[in-house]
């Protein structure tokens, strides 16, 4: 009597085997455990958070250039109408929670007023 490995029975590339044709249908593979799904999603979130932090740091550096240039040319450190545009963009894209997120981002980039 020959035995067929589970991989050969469930592998689409292997095609039907005599054991599969004469016996009961192979069981479907078990669903991924919730813990594994959560762990994978958390890894992805960590990668996204690292990217977001990097982008915020880049934004802070660019904002610093804008502020220094504006001050050196006799302007103010903060341009309120520009900040209102940014607040509106975040609110439009993210809804009500976008406003405090944008305020935090602005504070990080320009400091407290």
C-alpha distances in whole Angstrom, upper triangle without the diagonal:
4,7,10,13,16,18,16,16,20,21,23,23,19,20,17,14,12,10,14,15,14,14,17,19,19,22,25,25,28,32,33,35,39,40,38,40,43,42,42,45,47,46,47,50,51,51,53,56,56,57,59,61,61,63,65,66,67,69,71,72,73,75,77,78,79,81,82,83,85,87,88,89,91,89,87,84,83,83,82,82,79,78,78,76,73,73,73,70,68,69,69,65,64,66,68,66,67,71,70,67,70,73,71,70,73,74,72,73,77,77,79,82
4,7,10,13,15,13,13,17,18,20,20,16,17,15,11,10,9,12,14,13,14,17,18,17,20,23,23,26,29,31,33,36,37,35,37,40,40,39,42,44,43,44,47,48,48,50,52,53,53,56,58,58,59,62,63,63,65,68,68,69,71,73,74,75,77,79,80,81,83,85,86,88,85,84,81,79,79,79,79,76,74,75,73,70,70,70,67,65,66,66,62,61,63,66,64,64,68,67,64,67,70,68,67,70,71,69,70,74,74,76,79
4,7,9,12,10,10,14,15,18,18,14,15,14,10,10,8,11,13,13,12,15,16,14,17,19,19,22,26,27,29,33,33,31,33,37,36,35,38,40,40,41,44,45,44,47,49,49,50,53,54,55,56,59,60,60,62,64,65,66,68,70,71,72,74,76,77,78,80,81,83,85,82,81,78,76,76,76,76,73,71,72,70,67,67,67,64,62,63,62,59,58,60,62,60,61,64,64,61,63,66,64,63,67,68,65,67,70,71,73,76
4,6,8,6,7,10,11,14,14,11,12,11,8,9,7,9,12,12,12,13,14,12,14,17,17,20,23,25,27,30,31,29,30,34,34,32,35,38,37,38,41,42,41,43,46,46,47,49,51,52,53,55,57,57,59,61,62,63,65,67,68,69,71,73,74,75,77,78,80,81,79,78,74,73,73,73,72,69,68,68,66,63,64,64,61,58,60,59,55,54,57,59,57,57,61,61,58,60,63,61,60,64,65,62,64,67,68,70,73
4,5,5,7,9,10,13,14,11,13,12,10,12,10,11,14,15,14,15,14,11,13,15,14,17,20,22,24,27,28,26,27,31,30,29,32,34,33,34,37,38,38,40,43,43,44,46,48,48,50,52,53,54,56,58,59,60,62,63,65,66,68,69,70,72,74,75,76,78,76,74,71,70,70,70,69,66,65,65,63,60,61,61,58,55,57,56,53,52,54,56,54,54,58,58,55,57,60,58,57,60,61,59,60,64,65,66,69
4,5,5,6,8,12,13,11,12,12,11,13,11,10,14,15,13,13,12,8,10,11,11,13,17,18,20,24,25,23,24,28,27,26,29,31,31,32,35,36,36,37,40,41,41,44,45,46,47,50,51,51,53,55,56,57,59,61,62,63,65,67,68,69,71,73,74,76,73,72,69,67,67,67,66,63,62,62,60,57,57,58,55,52,54,53,49,48,51,53,51,51,55,54,52,54,57,55,54,58,59,56,58,61,62,64,67
4,5,5,6,9,10,8,11,12,11,14,12,12,15,17,15,15,14,10,12,12,11,14,17,18,20,24,25,22,23,27,26,25,28,30,29,30,33,34,33,35,38,38,39,41,43,43,45,47,49,49,51,53,54,55,57,59,60,61,63,65,65,67,69,70,71,73,71,69,66,65,65,65,64,61,60,60,58,55,56,56,53,50,52,51,47,47,49,51,49,50,53,53,50,52,55,53,52,56,57,54,55,59,60,62,65
4,6,5,8,8,6,8,8,8,11,10,9,12,15,14,15,13,11,13,14,13,17,20,21,24,27,28,25,26,30,30,28,31,33,32,33,36,37,36,38,41,41,42,44,46,46,48,50,51,52,53,56,57,57,59,61,62,63,66,67,68,69,72,73,74,76,73,72,69,68,67,67,67,64,62,63,61,58,58,58,55,53,54,53,50,49,52,54,52,52,56,56,53,55,58,56,55,58,60,57,58,62,63,65,68
4,6,8,10,7,8,7,7,9,8,6,10,12,11,11,9,7,10,11,12,15,18,20,23,26,28,25,26,30,30,28,31,34,33,33,36,38,37,39,42,42,43,45,47,47,48,51,52,53,54,57,58,58,60,62,63,64,66,68,69,70,72,74,75,77,74,73,70,68,68,67,67,64,62,63,61,58,58,58,55,53,54,53,49,49,51,53,51,52,56,56,53,55,58,56,55,59,60,58,59,63,63,65,68
4,6,9,8,8,9,10,13,11,9,12,14,13,12,9,7,8,8,9,12,15,17,20,23,25,22,23,26,27,25,27,30,30,30,33,34,34,35,38,39,39,41,44,44,45,47,49,49,51,53,54,55,57,59,60,61,63,65,66,67,69,70,71,73,71,69,66,64,64,64,63,60,59,59,57,54,54,54,51,49,50,49,46,45,47,50,48,48,52,52,49,51,54,53,52,55,57,54,55,59,60,62,64
4,5,5,7,9,10,14,13,11,14,17,16,16,13,10,12,11,11,15,17,18,21,24,26,23,23,27,27,25,27,30,29,29,32,34,33,34,37,38,38,40,43,43,44,46,48,48,49,52,53,53,55,58,58,59,62,63,64,65,68,69,70,72,69,68,65,63,63,63,62,59,58,58,56,53,54,53,50,48,50,49,45,44,47,50,48,48,52,52,49,51,54,52,51,54,56,54,54,58,59,61,64
4,5,6,8,11,14,15,12,14,17,17,17,13,12,14,13,13,17,18,20,23,26,28,25,25,28,29,26,28,31,30,30,33,35,34,35,38,39,38,41,43,43,44,47,48,48,49,52,53,53,55,58,58,59,61,63,64,65,67,69,69,71,69,68,65,63,63,62,61,58,57,58,55,53,53,53,49,48,49,48,44,44,46,49,48,48,51,52,49,51,54,52,51,54,56,54,55,58,60,61,64
4,6,9,11,15,16,14,15,19,19,19,16,15,17,16,16,20,21,22,26,29,30,27,27,31,30,28,30,33,32,31,35,36,35,36,39,40,39,42,44,44,44,47,49,48,50,53,53,54,56,58,59,60,62,64,64,65,68,69,70,72,69,68,66,64,64,64,63,59,59,59,57,54,55,54,51,49,51,50,46,46,49,51,50,49,53,54,50,52,55,54,52,56,57,55,56,59,61,63,65
4,7,8,11,12,11,13,16,16,17,15,13,16,16,16,20,22,23,27,30,31,28,29,32,32,30,32,35,34,34,37,38,37,39,42,42,42,44,47,47,47,50,52,51,53,56,57,57,59,61,62,63,65,67,67,69,71,72,73,75,73,72,69,67,67,67,66,63,62,62,60,57,58,57,54,53,54,53,49,49,51,54,52,52,56,56,53,55,58,57,55,59,60,58,59,62,63,66,68
4,6,10,11,9,10,14,15,15,13,13,16,16,17,21,23,25,28,31,32,30,30,34,34,32,34,37,36,35,39,40,39,40,44,44,44,46,49,49,49,52,54,53,55,58,58,59,61,63,64,64,67,69,69,70,73,74,75,77,74,73,70,69,68,68,67,64,63,63,61,58,59,58,55,53,54,53,50,49,52,55,53,53,57,57,54,56,59,58,57,60,62,59,60,64,65,67,70
4,7,8,6,6,10,11,12,11,11,14,15,17,21,23,25,28,31,33,31,31,35,35,33,35,38,38,37,41,42,41,43,46,47,46,49,51,51,52,55,56,56,58,60,61,61,63,66,66,67,70,71,72,73,76,77,78,80,77,76,73,71,70,70,69,66,65,65,63,60,61,60,57,55,56,55,52,51,53,56,55,55,59,59,56,58,61,60,59,62,64,62,63,66,67,69,72
4,5,5,6,9,10,12,11,11,15,16,18,21,24,26,29,33,34,32,32,36,36,35,37,40,39,39,42,44,43,45,48,48,48,51,53,53,54,57,58,58,60,62,63,64,66,68,69,70,72,74,74,75,78,79,80,82,79,78,75,73,73,73,72,69,68,68,66,63,63,63,60,58,59,58,54,54,56,59,57,57,61,61,59,61,64,62,61,64,66,64,65,68,69,71,74
4,5,5,6,8,11,12,13,16,18,20,24,27,29,32,35,37,35,35,39,39,38,40,43,42,42,46,47,46,48,51,52,52,54,56,57,57,60,62,62,63,66,67,67,69,71,72,73,75,77,78,79,81,83,83,85,83,82,79,77,76,76,75,72,71,71,69,66,67,66,63,61,62,61,58,57,59,62,60,60,64,64,62,64,67,65,64,68,69,67,68,72,73,74,77
4,6,5,6,9,10,10,14,16,18,21,24,27,29,32,34,32,33,37,37,36,38,41,40,41,44,45,45,47,49,50,50,53,55,55,56,59,60,61,62,65,66,66,68,70,71,72,74,76,77,78,80,82,83,85,82,80,77,76,75,75,74,71,70,70,68,65,65,65,62,60,61,60,57,56,58,60,58,59,63,63,60,62,65,64,63,66,68,66,67,70,71,73,76
4,6,5,7,7,7,11,13,15,19,22,24,27,30,32,30,31,34,35,33,36,39,38,38,41,43,43,44,47,48,48,50,52,53,54,56,58,58,60,62,63,64,65,68,69,69,72,74,74,75,78,79,80,82,79,78,75,73,72,72,71,68,67,67,65,62,62,62,59,57,58,57,53,52,54,57,55,56,60,60,57,59,62,61,60,64,65,63,64,68,69,70,73
4,6,8,8,10,14,16,18,22,24,27,30,33,35,33,33,37,38,36,38,42,41,41,44,46,46,47,50,51,51,53,55,56,56,59,61,61,62,65,66,66,68,70,71,72,74,76,77,78,80,81,82,84,81,80,77,75,75,74,73,70,69,69,67,64,64,63,61,59,60,58,55,54,56,59,57,58,62,62,60,62,65,63,62,66,68,66,67,70,71,73,75
4,7,9,11,15,17,20,23,26,29,31,34,36,35,35,39,40,38,41,43,43,44,46,48,48,49,52,53,53,55,58,58,59,61,63,63,65,67,69,69,71,73,74,75,77,79,80,80,83,84,85,87,84,83,80,78,77,77,76,73,72,72,69,67,67,66,63,62,62,61,58,57,59,61,60,60,64,64,62,64,67,66,65,68,70,68,69,73,74,75,78
4,6,8,11,15,17,20,23,26,28,31,33,32,33,36,37,36,38,41,41,41,44,46,46,47,50,51,51,53,55,56,57,59,61,62,63,65,67,67,69,71,72,73,75,77,78,79,81,83,84,85,82,81,78,76,75,75,74,71,70,70,68,65,65,64,62,60,60,59,56,55,56,59,57,58,62,62,60,62,65,63,63,66,68,66,67,71,71,73,75
4,6,9,12,15,17,20,23,25,28,31,29,30,33,34,34,35,38,39,39,41,43,44,45,47,49,49,51,53,54,55,57,59,59,61,63,64,65,66,69,70,71,73,75,76,76,79,80,81,83,80,78,75,73,73,72,71,69,67,67,65,62,62,61,59,57,57,56,53,52,53,56,54,55,59,59,57,59,62,60,60,64,65,63,65,68,69,70,73
4,6,9,12,15,17,21,23,26,28,27,27,31,32,31,32,35,36,36,38,41,40,41,44,46,46,47,50,51,51,54,56,56,57,60,61,62,63,65,67,67,69,71,72,73,75,77,78,79,76,75,72,70,69,68,68,65,63,63,61,59,58,58,55,53,54,53,50,48,50,52,51,52,56,56,53,56,59,57,57,60,62,60,61,65,65,67,69
4,6,9,12,15,18,20,23,25,24,24,28,29,28,30,33,33,33,36,37,37,39,41,43,43,45,47,48,49,51,53,53,55,57,58,59,60,63,64,65,67,69,70,70,73,74,75,77,74,72,69,67,67,66,66,63,61,61,60,57,57,56,53,51,52,51,48,47,48,51,49,50,54,54,51,54,57,55,54,58,59,57,59,62,63,64,67
4,6,8,11,15,17,20,22,21,21,25,26,25,27,30,30,30,33,35,35,36,39,40,41,42,45,46,47,48,50,51,52,55,56,57,58,61,62,63,64,66,67,68,70,72,73,75,72,70,67,65,65,64,63,61,59,59,57,54,54,54,51,49,49,49,45,44,46,48,46,47,51,51,48,51,54,52,52,55,56,55,56,60,60,61,64
4,6,9,12,14,17,20,18,18,22,23,22,24,27,27,27,30,32,32,33,35,37,37,39,41,42,43,45,47,48,49,51,53,53,55,57,58,59,61,63,64,65,67,69,70,71,68,66,63,61,61,60,60,57,55,55,53,51,50,50,47,45,46,45,42,40,42,44,43,44,47,47,45,47,50,49,48,52,53,51,53,56,57,58,61
4,6,9,12,15,17,15,15,19,20,19,21,24,24,24,27,29,29,30,33,34,35,36,38,40,40,42,44,45,46,48,50,51,52,54,56,57,58,60,61,62,64,66,67,69,66,64,61,59,59,58,58,55,53,53,52,49,49,49,46,44,44,44,40,39,41,43,41,42,46,45,43,45,48,46,46,49,51,49,50,54,54,56,58
4,6,8,11,14,13,13,16,17,17,19,22,22,23,25,27,28,29,31,33,33,35,37,38,39,41,43,44,45,47,49,50,51,53,55,55,57,59,60,61,63,65,66,67,65,63,59,57,57,57,56,54,52,52,50,48,47,47,45,42,43,42,39,37,39,41,39,40,44,43,41,44,46,44,44,48,49,47,48,52,52,53,56
4,6,9,11,10,10,13,15,14,16,19,19,20,22,24,25,26,28,30,30,32,34,35,36,38,40,41,42,44,46,47,48,50,52,52,54,56,57,58,60,62,63,64,61,59,56,54,54,53,53,50,48,48,47,44,43,43,41,38,39,39,35,34,35,37,35,36,40,39,37,40,43,41,40,44,45,43,45,49,49,50,53
4,6,8,7,7,10,11,11,13,15,16,17,19,21,21,23,25,26,27,29,31,32,33,35,37,38,39,41,43,44,45,47,49,49,51,53,54,55,57,59,60,61,58,56,53,51,51,51,50,48,46,46,45,42,41,41,39,36,37,37,34,32,34,36,33,34,38,37,35,37,40,38,38,41,42,40,42,46,46,47,50
4,5,5,6,9,10,11,13,14,16,17,19,20,22,23,24,26,28,29,30,32,33,35,36,38,39,41,43,44,45,47,49,50,51,53,54,55,57,59,60,61,58,56,53,51,51,50,51,48,46,46,45,42,41,42,39,36,37,37,34,32,34,35,33,34,37,36,34,37,39,37,37,41,42,40,42,45,45,46,49
4,5,5,6,8,10,10,12,14,15,16,18,20,21,22,24,26,26,28,30,31,32,34,36,37,38,40,42,42,44,46,47,48,50,52,52,54,56,58,58,56,53,50,48,48,47,47,45,43,43,42,39,38,38,36,33,34,34,31,29,31,32,29,31,34,33,31,34,36,34,34,38,38,37,39,42,42,43,46
4,5,5,6,9,10,10,12,14,15,16,18,20,21,22,24,25,26,29,30,31,33,34,36,37,39,40,41,43,45,46,47,49,51,51,53,55,56,57,55,52,49,47,48,47,47,45,42,43,42,39,38,39,37,34,34,35,32,29,31,32,30,31,34,33,30,34,36,33,33,37,37,35,38,41,41,42,45
4,5,5,6,9,10,11,12,14,15,17,18,20,21,23,24,26,27,29,30,32,33,35,36,38,39,40,42,44,45,46,48,50,51,52,54,56,57,54,52,49,47,47,47,47,45,42,43,42,39,38,39,36,33,35,35,32,30,32,33,30,31,35,33,31,34,36,34,33,37,38,35,37,41,41,42,45
4,5,5,6,9,10,11,12,14,16,17,18,20,21,22,24,26,27,28,30,32,33,34,36,37,38,41,42,43,44,47,48,49,50,52,54,55,52,50,47,45,45,44,44,42,40,40,39,36,35,36,33,30,31,32,28,26,29,30,27,28,32,31,28,31,34,31,31,35,36,34,36,39,39,40,43
4,5,5,6,9,10,10,12,14,15,16,18,20,20,22,24,25,26,28,30,31,32,34,36,36,38,40,41,42,44,46,47,48,50,52,53,50,47,44,42,43,42,42,40,37,38,37,34,33,34,32,29,30,30,27,25,27,28,25,26,29,28,26,29,31,29,29,32,33,31,33,36,36,37,40
4,5,5,6,9,10,11,13,14,15,17,19,20,21,23,24,25,27,29,30,31,33,35,36,37,40,41,41,43,45,46,47,49,51,52,49,47,44,42,43,43,43,40,38,39,38,35,34,35,33,30,31,32,29,26,29,30,27,28,31,29,27,29,32,29,29,32,33,31,33,36,36,37,41
4,5,5,6,9,10,11,13,14,16,17,18,20,21,23,24,26,27,29,30,32,33,35,36,38,39,41,43,44,45,47,48,50,51,49,47,43,42,42,42,42,39,37,38,37,33,33,34,32,29,30,31,27,25,28,29,27,27,30,29,26,29,31,29,28,32,33,30,32,36,36,38,41
4,5,5,6,9,10,10,12,14,15,16,18,20,21,22,24,26,27,28,30,31,32,34,36,37,38,40,42,43,44,46,48,49,46,44,41,39,39,39,39,36,34,35,33,30,30,31,28,25,27,27,24,22,24,26,23,23,27,26,23,26,28,26,25,29,30,28,30,33,33,35,38
4,5,5,6,9,10,10,12,14,15,16,18,20,21,22,24,25,26,29,30,31,33,35,36,37,39,40,41,43,45,46,47,44,42,39,37,38,37,38,35,33,34,33,29,29,30,28,25,26,27,24,22,24,25,22,23,26,24,22,24,27,24,24,27,28,26,28,31,31,32,36
4,5,5,6,9,10,11,13,14,15,17,19,20,21,23,24,26,27,29,30,32,34,35,36,38,40,41,42,44,45,47,44,42,39,37,38,38,39,36,34,35,34,30,30,32,29,26,28,29,25,24,26,28,24,25,28,26,23,26,28,25,24,28,28,26,28,31,31,33,36
4,5,5,6,9,10,11,12,14,15,17,18,20,21,22,24,26,27,28,30,32,33,34,36,38,39,40,42,44,45,42,40,37,36,36,36,36,33,31,32,31,28,28,29,26,23,25,26,22,21,24,26,23,22,25,25,21,23,26,24,23,26,27,25,26,30,30,32,35
4,5,5,6,9,10,10,12,14,15,16,18,20,21,22,24,25,26,28,30,31,32,34,36,37,38,40,42,43,40,38,35,33,34,33,34,31,28,30,29,25,25,26,24,21,23,24,20,18,21,22,19,19,22,21,18,20,23,20,19,23,24,22,23,27,27,29,32
4,5,5,6,9,10,10,12,14,15,16,18,20,21,23,24,25,27,29,30,31,33,35,36,37,39,41,42,39,37,34,33,34,33,34,31,29,31,30,26,26,28,25,22,25,26,23,21,24,25,21,21,24,22,19,21,23,20,19,23,24,21,23,26,26,28,31
4,5,5,6,9,10,11,12,14,15,17,18,20,21,23,24,26,28,29,30,32,34,35,36,38,40,41,39,37,33,32,33,33,34,31,29,30,29,25,26,28,25,22,25,26,22,21,24,26,22,22,24,23,20,22,24,21,20,23,24,21,22,26,27,29,32
4,5,5,6,9,10,10,12,14,15,16,18,20,21,22,24,26,27,28,30,32,33,34,36,37,39,36,34,31,30,30,30,30,27,25,27,26,22,23,24,21,18,21,22,18,17,21,22,19,18,21,20,17,18,21,19,17,20,22,19,20,24,25,27,30
4,5,5,6,8,10,10,12,14,15,16,18,20,21,22,25,25,26,28,30,31,32,34,36,37,35,32,29,28,29,29,29,26,24,26,25,21,21,23,21,18,21,22,19,17,20,21,18,17,19,18,15,16,19,16,15,18,19,16,18,21,22,24,27
4,5,5,6,9,10,11,12,14,15,17,19,20,21,23,25,26,27,29,30,32,33,35,36,34,32,29,28,29,29,30,27,25,27,26,23,23,25,23,20,23,25,21,20,24,24,21,20,22,21,17,18,20,18,16,19,20,17,18,21,22,24,28
4,5,5,6,9,10,10,12,14,15,17,18,20,21,23,24,26,27,29,30,32,33,35,32,31,28,27,27,28,28,25,23,25,24,20,22,23,20,18,21,22,19,19,22,24,20,19,21,20,17,17,20,17,15,18,19,16,17,21,22,25,27
4,5,5,6,9,10,10,12,14,15,16,18,20,21,22,24,26,27,28,30,31,33,30,28,25,24,24,25,25,22,20,22,21,17,18,20,17,15,18,19,16,16,19,20,17,15,17,17,13,14,16,14,11,15,16,13,14,18,19,21,24
4,5,5,6,9,10,10,12,14,15,17,19,20,21,23,24,26,27,29,30,32,29,27,24,23,24,24,26,22,20,23,22,18,19,22,19,17,20,22,19,18,21,22,19,17,18,17,13,14,16,13,11,14,15,12,13,16,17,19,23
4,5,5,6,9,10,11,12,14,15,17,19,20,21,23,24,26,27,29,31,29,27,24,23,24,25,26,23,21,24,23,19,21,23,21,19,22,23,21,20,24,24,21,19,21,20,16,16,18,16,13,16,16,13,13,17,18,21,24
4,5,5,6,9,10,10,12,14,15,16,18,20,21,22,24,26,27,29,26,25,22,21,21,22,23,19,18,21,19,16,18,20,17,15,19,20,18,18,21,22,19,17,18,18,14,14,16,14,11,13,15,12,12,15,17,20,23
4,5,5,6,9,10,10,12,14,15,16,18,20,21,22,24,26,27,24,22,19,18,19,20,21,18,16,19,18,14,16,18,16,14,18,20,17,17,20,20,18,15,16,15,12,11,13,11,8,10,11,8,8,12,14,16,19
4,5,5,6,9,10,11,13,14,15,17,19,20,21,23,25,26,24,22,19,19,20,21,23,19,18,21,20,17,19,22,20,18,21,23,21,21,24,24,21,19,19,18,15,14,16,13,10,12,13,9,9,12,13,17,19
4,5,5,6,9,10,11,13,14,16,17,19,20,21,23,25,23,22,19,18,19,21,22,18,18,21,20,16,19,21,19,18,22,23,21,21,24,25,23,20,20,20,17,15,17,15,12,13,14,11,10,13,15,19,21
4,5,5,6,8,10,11,12,14,15,16,18,20,21,23,20,19,16,15,16,17,18,15,14,17,16,13,15,18,16,15,19,20,18,19,22,22,20,17,17,17,14,12,14,13,9,10,12,9,7,10,13,16,18
4,6,5,6,9,10,10,12,14,15,16,18,20,21,19,17,14,14,15,17,19,15,14,18,17,14,16,19,18,17,20,22,21,21,23,23,21,18,18,17,15,13,13,12,9,9,10,7,5,8,10,13,16
4,5,5,7,9,10,11,13,14,16,17,19,20,19,18,14,15,17,19,20,17,17,20,20,17,19,22,20,20,23,25,24,24,27,27,25,22,22,21,18,17,17,16,12,12,13,10,8,10,12,16,18
4,5,5,6,9,10,11,12,14,15,17,19,17,16,14,14,15,17,18,15,15,18,17,15,18,20,18,18,22,23,22,23,26,26,24,21,21,21,18,16,17,16,13,12,14,12,9,10,14,17,18
4,5,5,6,9,10,10,12,14,15,17,14,13,10,10,11,14,15,12,12,15,15,13,15,18,17,17,20,22,21,22,24,24,23,19,19,19,17,14,14,14,11,9,11,10,6,7,10,14,15
4,5,5,6,8,10,11,12,14,15,14,13,10,11,13,16,18,15,14,18,18,16,19,22,21,20,24,25,25,25,27,27,25,23,22,21,19,17,16,16,13,11,12,10,7,7,10,14,15
4,6,5,6,8,10,10,12,14,13,13,11,12,14,17,18,15,16,20,19,17,20,23,22,22,25,27,26,27,29,30,28,25,24,24,22,19,19,19,16,14,15,14,11,11,14,17,18
4,6,5,6,9,10,11,12,11,11,9,10,10,14,15,12,13,16,16,15,18,20,19,20,23,24,24,26,27,28,26,23,22,22,21,18,18,18,15,13,15,14,10,10,13,16,16
4,5,5,6,8,10,11,9,8,5,7,9,12,14,12,13,16,17,16,18,21,21,21,24,26,26,26,28,28,26,23,22,22,21,18,17,17,15,12,13,13,10,8,11,13,13
4,6,5,6,9,10,9,10,8,11,12,16,18,16,17,20,20,19,22,25,24,25,27,29,29,30,32,31,30,27,26,25,24,21,20,20,18,16,16,15,12,11,13,16,16
4,6,5,6,9,8,10,9,12,12,16,17,15,17,20,20,20,22,25,24,25,28,29,29,31,32,32,31,28,27,27,26,22,22,23,20,17,18,18,15,13,16,19,18
4,6,5,6,5,6,7,9,9,13,14,13,15,18,18,18,20,23,23,24,26,28,28,30,31,31,30,27,25,25,25,21,21,22,19,16,17,18,14,12,15,17,16
4,5,5,5,6,6,9,11,14,16,16,17,20,20,20,22,25,25,26,28,30,31,32,33,32,31,29,26,26,26,23,22,22,21,17,18,18,15,13,15,16,15
4,5,7,9,10,13,14,18,20,18,20,23,23,23,26,28,28,29,32,33,33,35,36,36,35,32,30,30,29,26,25,25,23,20,21,21,18,16,18,20,19
4,6,9,11,13,14,17,18,17,19,22,22,23,25,27,27,29,31,32,33,35,36,36,35,32,30,30,30,26,26,27,25,21,22,23,19,17,20,21,20
4,7,9,12,13,16,17,17,19,22,22,23,25,27,28,29,31,33,34,35,36,35,35,32,30,30,30,26,25,26,25,21,22,23,20,17,19,20,18
4,7,9,9,12,14,14,15,18,19,19,21,23,24,26,27,29,30,31,32,31,31,28,26,26,26,23,22,23,22,18,19,20,17,14,17,18,15
4,5,7,10,12,12,13,16,17,18,19,21,22,23,25,27,28,29,30,29,28,26,23,23,24,20,19,20,19,15,16,17,15,12,13,14,12
4,7,10,13,12,12,15,16,16,18,20,21,22,24,26,26,27,28,27,26,24,21,21,21,18,16,17,16,12,12,14,11,8,10,11,9
4,6,9,9,8,11,13,13,14,17,18,18,20,22,23,24,25,24,23,20,18,18,18,15,13,15,14,10,11,13,10,7,10,10,8
4,6,6,6,9,10,11,13,15,16,17,19,20,22,23,23,23,23,20,17,18,18,15,14,16,15,11,13,15,13,10,13,13,11
4,5,5,6,9,10,10,12,14,15,16,18,20,21,21,20,20,18,15,16,17,13,12,15,14,11,13,15,14,11,13,13,11
4,5,5,6,9,10,11,13,15,15,16,19,20,20,19,20,17,15,17,18,14,14,17,16,13,15,18,16,14,17,16,14
4,5,5,6,9,10,11,13,14,15,17,18,19,19,19,16,14,16,16,12,12,15,13,11,14,16,13,12,15,16,14
4,5,5,6,9,10,11,12,14,15,16,17,16,16,13,11,12,13,9,9,12,10,8,10,13,11,10,13,13,12
4,5,5,6,9,10,10,12,14,15,15,14,15,13,10,12,13,10,10,13,13,10,13,16,15,14,16,15,14
4,6,5,6,9,10,10,12,14,15,15,16,13,11,14,14,10,12,15,13,12,15,17,15,15,18,18,17
4,5,5,6,9,10,11,12,13,14,14,10,9,11,11,7,9,12,10,9,12,14,12,13,15,16,16
4,6,5,6,9,10,10,11,10,11,8,6,8,9,6,7,10,10,9,12,14,14,14,16,16,15
4,5,5,6,8,10,10,10,12,9,7,11,11,9,11,14,13,13,16,18,17,18,19,19,19
4,6,5,6,8,10,11,12,8,9,12,11,9,12,14,13,13,16,17,16,18,20,20,21
4,5,5,6,7,9,9,5,6,9,8,6,9,11,10,11,14,15,15,17,19,19,20
4,6,5,5,6,7,4,5,9,9,8,11,13,13,14,16,18,18,19,21,20,21
4,6,6,8,10,8,9,13,12,11,14,16,16,16,19,21,21,22,24,24,24
4,6,9,10,7,10,13,11,11,14,16,15,16,19,20,20,22,24,24,25
4,7,6,5,8,11,9,10,13,14,14,16,18,19,20,22,23,23,24
4,6,5,8,10,10,11,14,15,16,17,19,21,22,23,24,24,24
4,5,6,8,9,11,12,14,15,16,18,20,21,22,22,22,22
4,5,6,6,9,10,11,13,15,16,17,19,20,20,20,21
4,6,5,6,9,10,10,12,14,15,16,18,19,19,20
4,5,5,6,9,10,10,12,14,15,16,17,16,17
4,5,5,6,9,10,10,12,14,15,15,14,15
4,5,5,6,9,10,11,12,14,15,15,16
4,5,5,6,8,10,10,12,13,13,15
4,5,5,6,9,10,10,11,10,11
4,5,5,6,9,10,10,10,12
4,5,5,6,9,9,11,13
4,5,5,6,7,9,10
4,5,5,5,5,8
4,6,6,8,11
4,6,9,11
4,7,8
4,6
4
